Amino acid sequence: MHLTDSNLNARLSKALEASQQAFATFQQADRDYSAKAALCQQQKDAAEAAENSARGFREQARALLRELLGKPSKKMQELRAEERSAYTLAEDYRSFIDELEIERDEALMTMQEAGRTYADKRANALAIYAEGLLDHALDNIEPLLKALAMQKEVLNRQGRFATWLQQGFESAQEVVIAQIKQRLERRLNGYCLDHDADPVYQALPWAHGLNEAQQITPVECKQQRDRLEQRRAALSA
């Protein structure tokens, strides 16, 4: 149990489960995108290598042509055939690149949408957790309340010539609240939340790609989907 309040703890458990399922979906989408991006790059590299090979055969043919001074040669024919074959191979590789890029970009969008879903569910779980922690702290605030009440009483006993009245405070309670606010702010500014030691944060990991994913709005997602369909239609035309 992460929280002492059973109702809040039940809500938190449900939110954690939903977040973990969403994170698993994001991870799978991320793997799918990485695989398709790698395949797309592999195809581009293969096409470039074939084109480089074709250029190499062309340079060899030119060099041989200078040596032969226009005389026919079987070697020249072989080099030209190799050049044409390499260029054809490059064209074959490149004929699939547009299609692979669409699949890669679609996988990227799916990954980003899954990441945004996880980020939203994670934020909800953390909000429930923070609410429960605050409620628990307030349930155990009796010593602080006693100290504040004591301070309020001391200030009230200073009478109508009290310094705090001359400073513009309207009540002793206002003074006490101002003082504790300053002290709490100093403590909070110096406090470092240890995520590694917190079981809830450990159950809600943050991964590469999520920063970008959580910035994408539903409207932007739809616009990207529409552009993707337009590219697919143009490729099929």
QUIWO-V292421 format. One record per run of one state. SS is the DSSP state (2 for helix, 1 for strand, 0 for the rest). FROM is the first residue (numbers start at 1). LEN is the number of residues. If there is no record, write none. Layout:
SS;FROM;LEN
SS;FROM;LEN
//
This chain:
0;1;5
2;6;63
0;69;5
2;74;22
0;96;1
2;97;43
0;140;2
2;142;15
0;157;2
2;159;3
0;162;1
2;163;4
0;167;5
2;172;18
0;190;5
2;195;3
0;198;1
2;199;4
0;203;7
2;210;4
0;214;4
2;218;19
0;237;1
//
